[in-house]
Amino acid sequence: MGKENKPRRMFTIQRGKYEILESIYEGMAARSYKARDPKLDRLVLLKILHSNLSSDIQWVKRFEREAMIQAKLRHPNIVMIYEMGKGKNFYIASEYIQGITLKELITKQGFLEFKTLSPIILQIIAALRYAHKKGIVHRDLKPANILITEKNKVKLTDFGLAFVKDCGSITQEGFVLGTPAYMSPEQARGKKVDFRSDIFSLGVTIYEALSGKNPFKGNTNADSISRILHLKLEKLDKVVPDIPVQISDTVAKMLVKDPEKRLSKLNEVESVFANSAGVKPRHREISLKYALLFIPIIILFIFLYDTRVNIQNKESVVKSVVDSMSSAITVIDTLNPVGTTLSIAKKESKPEYVKPEPGYVEVKLMVSPWANVFIDGDSIGTTPLGQEIKLKKGKHCIVLKNPYFPAIVEDIVIMNNCSLTYNFNKRYALLDIEVTPWGIIYIDGELVDTTPLKRPIPVTLGEHTIRIEHSSLDERVEMITTDSIKLYQLTFDLEDE
């Protein structure tokens, strides 16, 4: 007799039913499920408050507050709330993300390469900047709350501990709430926090992702808090070989314990991550200093002998000097870690040209402003690459990704050495959209942003459907044709009937 199919559980609410498919996670206050909304035929994440807490006014207020805060945040990199209500228990229904958390990705791979982490961090920065402008501090930023979709779209979730400026807090000063190994020192002390607390937590997240280990995680919560408050952290470039020094320096600034001295601008973090991929780590200063000391001595030595020795002796002296210099550099190089060699010849002259293997060509790729480069599905790095790309002759698919523009995808045939130049700014029309009083912008069915816009929205040339939504006003739908690469200024007044 065949195994009987277990009927799916139905969670009943006042406005219909959710079909629970599987349990995902159980926390202290609620259990989260993967569920389906049969009415709209879509998957949702259903977070249900534990039944024993449904009669606790403080927990209910905290649950409602989480939903209200996240409902205010309409951003492509923040999980969207659909609704909150009460059936048998209080629940929150939100966007279901098919993918994995950053924590799971780190655990799976051990650590992340910089070129893999960079686009993830850039999207998290976009989400945090938006939340901070709304006066919201996440307060529980960590890899487990960063979701990555199957298409590498990043979503920030879980605003249950968020602090909102000019709004009542769920904690009192002196009371610690959060994940100890990721919280800022001021949060660990139970002090009031601002956006700089999220920057510290982002620094911990970056450190863990690149090194594979959270340096503040102890055996107990008390141990973790003690390490947050007192541990003098080793710089990232001392732990991870070949990490761009700009990244190491920036993370160190993010992890300064005093918030008044901590890096306070996400734009600086964004700029470094956008431009540092492919940058070689800084050579040890001791190597360069010792090597440079030999140069004036050698030059002086040669000139002193120039008029005193015959040509044969002079050649002998020069040979001895060169041999001595090579020996000195060999000794100096032993002071450097693996991969940080120093050569005077490399500093004084161009590297020797190596002819490509038969059947291969060299491609110089230039992208403005910058892009993550993928060729035939393989990640190549982030521009500027610093060197030519060696490819087999023939057809290749080039994909250029920048989080602020639609991706550039091109199939090209390459038979000879060549240079390829791309400029995102010269490929797309820009939409500058103003909405009164405000609105959530969808373009061609995709959620794009919420007004007021931080920057114009790039779109391909052609026809586009623009939909503007508002929580209490009728939506507006317009068609627009972008026929040239220029700035299109659009104004919508949702209050005008």
C-alpha positions in Angstrom: 0.0 0.0 0.0 1.5 3.4 -1.1 2.4 6.1 1.4 -0.5 8.4 2.1 0.1 12.1 1.3 0.0 14.2 4.4 -2.5 17.1 3.9 -1.0 20.6 4.0 -1.8 22.7 7.1 -4.0 25.7 6.5 -3.4 28.8 8.6 -6.7 30.7 8.8 -6.8 34.5 9.0 -9.7 37.0 8.8 -9.0 37.8 5.1 -8.5 34.3 3.8 -6.1 31.4 4.2 -2.4 30.8 3.9 -1.3 27.3 3.0 1.8 26.4 5.1 4.3 24.4 3.1 7.2 23.9 5.6 8.7 25.2 8.8 11.9 27.3 8.2 13.0 28.7 11.5 11.9 29.0 15.1 13.0 31.8 17.3 12.3 32.9 20.9 9.2 34.8 19.9 7.9 33.4 16.7 8.1 30.6 14.2 8.6 31.3 10.4 7.1 29.2 7.7 7.3 29.0 3.9 3.7 29.4 2.9 1.5 30.0 -0.1 -1.2 32.6 -0.6 -3.8 30.7 -2.8 -5.8 33.9 -3.4 -2.8 35.7 -5.1 -1.0 32.4 -6.0 2.3 33.5 -4.5 4.8 32.3 -1.9 5.1 34.2 1.3 7.2 34.0 4.5 4.7 33.6 7.3 6.0 34.6 10.7 3.6 33.6 13.5 3.9 34.8 17.1 4.1 31.9 19.6 0.7 31.3 21.1 1.9 31.7 24.7 3.0 35.3 23.8 -0.2 36.3 22.1 -1.7 37.5 25.4 1.5 39.4 26.4 0.9 43.0 25.5 4.6 43.9 25.3 5.4 41.1 22.9 2.4 41.9 20.8 3.4 45.6 20.6 7.0 44.5 19.7 5.6 42.2 16.9 3.3 45.0 15.6 6.2 47.5 15.7 8.4 45.2 13.6 5.8 45.0 10.9 5.1 48.8 11.0 8.7 49.6 10.7 9.4 47.2 7.8 6.2 48.3 6.0 7.7 51.8 5.8 10.7 50.5 4.0 10.1 50.0 0.3 13.4 49.3 -1.3 14.7 46.7 -3.8 17.2 45.4 -1.2 14.8 45.2 1.8 12.3 42.4 2.2 8.8 43.7 1.7 6.0 43.3 4.2 2.6 42.3 2.7 0.4 42.4 5.7 0.0 41.9 9.4 -3.0 40.5 11.2 -4.5 38.1 13.7 -6.0 34.7 13.1 -5.5 32.1 15.8 -2.3 34.0 16.6 -0.7 37.2 15.4 1.2 36.9 12.1 3.3 38.9 9.6 3.2 37.9 5.9 6.2 39.1 3.9 8.0 38.5 0.7 9.4 35.0 0.4 13.1 34.9 -0.8 14.2 31.8 -2.7 17.9 31.6 -1.9 20.3 31.4 1.1 21.6 33.7 3.8 25.0 35.2 3.8 25.7 33.1 6.9 24.9 29.9 5.0 27.1 30.9 2.1 30.1 31.6 4.4 29.5 28.3 6.2 29.3 26.5 2.9 32.4 28.0 1.3 34.5 28.7 4.5 35.1 32.3 3.5 34.3 34.5 0.5 36.6 35.9 -2.1 36.6 39.7 -2.3 35.1 39.7 -5.8 32.2 37.5 -4.5 31.5 39.6 -1.5 31.8 43.0 -3.1 28.4 43.1 -5.0 26.7 41.7 -1.8 28.1 44.5 0.4 27.2 47.2 -2.2 23.6 46.1 -2.1 23.5 46.0 1.7 25.0 49.5 1.8 22.2 50.7 -0.5 19.6 49.2 1.9 21.2 50.7 5.0 21.6 54.1 3.5 17.8 54.1 2.6 16.8 52.9 6.1 19.1 55.5 7.8 17.6 58.3 5.7 14.2 57.2 7.1 15.6 57.5 10.6 15.8 53.7 11.1 18.7 51.9 12.6 18.6 48.1 12.1 20.5 47.1 15.3 20.7 43.4 14.4 22.7 43.5 11.2 24.5 40.1 10.7 25.1 37.5 8.0 22.0 35.5 9.0 19.8 38.6 8.2 21.2 39.1 4.8 19.4 37.0 2.1 20.8 36.3 -1.4 18.5 35.2 -4.1 19.2 32.7 -6.9 19.8 35.7 -9.2 22.3 37.3 -6.7 19.8 39.9 -5.6 20.5 40.8 -1.9 17.8 41.5 0.6 18.1 42.8 4.2 15.5 41.4 6.6 14.4 41.2 10.3 13.9 44.7 11.6 12.5 43.4 14.8 15.1 45.2 16.9 15.2 48.4 14.8 15.4 51.8 16.4 13.4 54.5 14.9 14.2 58.2 15.4 11.4 60.2 17.1 9.6 57.0 17.9 9.3 54.9 21.1 12.0 52.3 21.6 11.4 48.7 22.6 14.4 48.8 25.0 15.3 51.1 27.9 18.8 52.5 28.4 21.0 49.9 30.2 19.1 46.9 28.7 21.0 44.9 26.0 19.1 43.5 23.1 20.6 42.0 19.9 23.1 39.4 18.7 26.2 39.9 21.0 28.9 38.9 18.5 27.8 41.5 16.0 26.6 44.4 18.1 28.5 47.7 18.5 30.2 48.5 21.8 27.6 51.2 22.6 24.8 48.7 22.0 26.5 46.1 24.1 26.6 48.7 27.0 22.9 49.3 26.6 23.4 52.9 25.4 21.3 54.7 22.8 22.5 54.0 19.2 22.5 55.7 15.8 23.5 54.7 12.3 27.1 54.3 13.4 26.1 51.1 15.3 25.0 49.5 12.0 28.3 50.5 10.4 30.1 48.6 13.2 27.9 45.6 12.6 28.6 45.8 8.9 32.3 45.8 9.6 32.0 42.7 11.6 30.0 41.0 8.8 32.7 42.0 6.2 35.5 40.7 8.5 33.7 37.4 9.0 32.9 36.9 5.3 36.4 37.5 4.1 38.2 35.7 6.9 35.6 33.0 7.6 35.5 33.8 11.3 33.8 36.3 13.6 36.6 37.5 15.8 34.2 38.6 18.6 32.3 35.3 18.9 32.9 33.7 22.3 31.7 30.6 24.0 28.9 32.5 25.8 27.1 35.8 25.2 29.0 37.3 28.0 32.3 36.3 26.4 31.2 37.8 23.1 30.2 41.1 24.8 33.6 41.2 26.6 35.4 40.7 23.3 33.3 43.4 21.6 34.2 45.9 24.4 37.9 45.0 24.9 39.4 42.9 22.1 42.1 44.7 20.1 41.4 43.3 16.7 44.1 42.2 14.3 43.8 44.1 10.9 42.2 42.1 8.1 45.2 42.2 5.8 47.2 40.4 8.5 44.7 37.6 8.6 43.6 37.3 4.9 46.4 37.0 2.3 46.2 39.5 -0.6 43.2 41.4 0.7 43.2 44.9 -0.8 44.8 47.2 1.7 42.0 49.8 1.2 39.5 47.3 2.3 41.5 46.3 5.4 41.9 50.0 6.4 38.3 50.8 5.8 37.1 47.8 7.9 39.4 48.8 10.7 37.8 52.3 10.7 34.4 50.7 10.8 35.3 48.6 13.9 36.7 51.5 16.0 35.1 51.1 19.4 34.4 54.8 20.1 31.5 55.8 17.8 32.8 59.4 17.7 36.0 58.2 16.1 34.4 55.5 13.9 34.0 55.8 10.2 30.6 57.4 9.8 29.9 57.6 6.1 28.6 54.6 4.1 29.6 56.4 1.0 33.2 55.9 1.9 32.7 52.1 2.4 30.8 52.0 -0.9 33.5 53.8 -2.8 36.3 51.5 -1.5 34.3 48.3 -2.3 33.4 49.6 -5.8 37.0 50.5 -6.7 39.3 48.2 -4.8 38.7 44.9 -6.6 41.8 43.9 -8.5 44.1 46.3 -6.5 47.2 44.5 -5.3 48.0 44.6 -1.6 50.5 47.2 -0.4 54.2 46.0 -0.3 55.8 45.9 3.1 57.3 49.4 3.7 60.5 47.9 5.1 61.3 46.2 1.8 60.9 49.3 -0.3 62.9 51.5 2.2 65.8 49.0 2.3 65.8 48.6 -1.5 65.8 52.3 -2.2 68.8 52.8 0.1 70.9 50.9 -2.3 70.1 53.0 -5.4 72.0 56.3 -4.6 74.9 54.3 -3.2 75.3 52.3 -6.4 75.0 55.4 -8.6 77.6 57.2 -6.6 79.9 54.2 -6.6 79.8 53.9 -10.4 80.5 57.6 -11.0 83.4 57.6 -8.5 85.1 54.9 -10.5 84.1 56.4 -13.9 87.3 58.4 -14.3 89.7 56.2 -12.3 89.4 52.8 -13.8 89.8 51.4 -17.2 86.9 50.0 -19.1 87.7 46.4 -18.1 87.9 47.2 -14.4 84.8 49.4 -14.7 82.8 46.5 -16.1 84.1 44.3 -13.3 83.0 46.8 -10.7 79.5 47.3 -12.2 79.1 43.5 -12.3 80.1 43.3 -8.6 77.6 46.0 -7.7 74.8 44.3 -9.6 75.6 41.0 -7.9 75.6 42.6 -4.5 72.3 44.4 -5.3 70.7 41.2 -6.3 71.8 39.5 -3.1 70.5 42.4 -1.0 67.1 42.2 -2.7 67.0 38.5 -2.1 67.6 39.0 1.6 65.0 41.8 1.8 62.4 39.7 0.0 62.6 37.1 2.8 61.1 39.7 5.1 58.0 39.9 3.0 55.1 37.5 3.3 54.3 35.2 0.5 53.1 37.0 -2.6 54.7 40.4 -1.8 58.0 40.2 -3.7 59.9 43.3 -4.7 62.1 43.7 -7.7 63.9 46.9 -8.7 63.7 45.8 -12.4 59.9 45.7 -12.1 59.8 49.2 -10.6 62.2 50.7 -13.2 60.9 49.1 -16.3 57.8 47.5 -17.8 57.1 43.8 -17.3 58.5 41.6 -20.1 55.8 41.0 -22.7 54.6 37.4 -22.8 53.1 36.4 -26.1 49.7 34.7 -25.7 49.5 31.0 -26.4 48.4 29.9 -29.9 44.7 30.2 -30.3 44.4 32.8 -27.6 44.0 36.6 -27.7 44.3 39.4 -25.2 41.4 41.7 -24.5 41.7 45.0 -22.7 38.4 45.8 -21.0 37.5 49.4 -19.9 34.2 50.1 -18.1 32.9 53.4 -16.8 32.1 53.9 -14.0 32.9 50.3 -13.0 31.4 46.8 -13.2 31.7 43.2 -12.0 32.8 41.2 -15.1 31.6 37.8 -16.1 32.7 36.0 -19.2 31.0 32.8 -20.3 29.5 32.6 -16.8 32.8 32.8 -15.0 33.5 35.8 -12.7 36.6 37.6 -13.9 36.8 40.4 -11.3 35.8 44.0 -10.8 37.1 46.8 -13.0 39.7 48.2 -13.3 41.1 44.7 -13.8 44.8 45.8 -14.0 45.7 43.5 -16.8 44.4 42.1 -20.1 42.1 39.1 -20.2 43.3 36.1 -22.1 40.5 34.4 -24.1 40.3 31.7 -26.7 39.6 32.9 -30.2 35.9 32.7 -31.0 32.5 33.6 -29.5 32.1 34.7 -25.9 29.3 36.1 -23.7 30.3 39.2 -21.7 28.1 40.3 -18.8 28.8 43.6 -16.9 27.0 44.2 -13.7 26.7 47.4 -11.7 24.0 47.6 -9.0 22.9 51.1 -10.2 22.3 50.1 -13.9 20.7 47.3 -15.9 23.3 44.6 -16.7 25.1 44.8 -20.1 25.0 41.5 -21.8 26.8 41.0 -25.2 27.8 38.1 -27.4 30.9 39.0 -29.3 33.3 37.2 -31.6 37.0 37.9 -30.8 39.7 36.8 -33.3 42.5 39.3 -32.5 43.9 41.3 -29.6 41.5 44.2 -29.0 40.2 46.8 -26.5 36.5 46.9 -25.5 35.1 50.0 -23.9 31.7 50.3 -22.2 30.1 53.3 -20.5 26.9 52.6 -18.5 26.1 56.3 -18.5 25.9 56.4 -22.4 23.8 53.3 -22.8 20.6 54.0 -20.8 18.0 56.7 -20.6 17.5 58.2 -17.1 14.1 58.7 -15.4 13.9 61.4 -12.7 10.6 60.8 -11.1 8.9 63.1 -8.6 5.7 62.0 -6.8 3.4 64.0 -4.6 3.1 63.2 -1.7 5.4 60.2 -2.2 5.2 56.9 -4.0 6.5 53.4 -4.6 7.9 53.0 -8.1 7.4 49.9 -10.2 8.9 49.8 -13.8 7.7 47.0 -16.0 6.4 45.2 -13.0 9.6 45.3 -11.0 9.9 47.2 -7.7 12.6 49.9 -8.2 12.6 52.5 -5.5 10.6 54.8 -3.3 10.5 58.6 -3.7 12.2 60.9 -3.1 14.8 59.3 -5.4 18.5 59.5 -4.5 19.4 59.3 -8.1 17.7 59.0 -11.5 16.6 55.5 -12.6 18.4 54.0 -15.7 16.2 52.2 -18.2 16.8 50.7 -21.7 15.5 52.5 -24.7 11.9 51.5 -25.7 8.5 51.3 -24.1 8.1 51.0 -20.3 5.2 50.8 -17.9 5.5 52.9 -14.8 3.3 52.2 -11.8 3.2 54.4 -8.8 1.7 53.0 -5.5 0.8 54.7 -2.3 -0.6 53.2 0.9 -3.7 55.4 1.0 -4.1 56.8 -2.5 -5.1 55.4 -5.8 -2.2 54.0 -7.9 -1.2 55.7 -11.1 -0.1 53.8 -14.3 1.6 55.5 -17.2 3.3 54.3 -20.4 6.5 56.1 -21.5 8.8 55.6 -24.5 12.4 56.4 -24.1 13.8 57.0 -27.6 17.2 58.6 -26.8 19.9 58.6 -24.2 18.9 61.6 -22.0 17.3 62.5 -18.7 13.5 62.3 -18.7 11.8 64.3 -15.9 8.4 62.9 -14.8 6.0 64.3 -12.3 3.0 62.5 -10.7 0.5 64.1 -8.3 -1.4 61.3 -6.6 -3.6 63.8 -4.7 -4.8 65.3 -8.0 -8.1 63.6 -8.9 
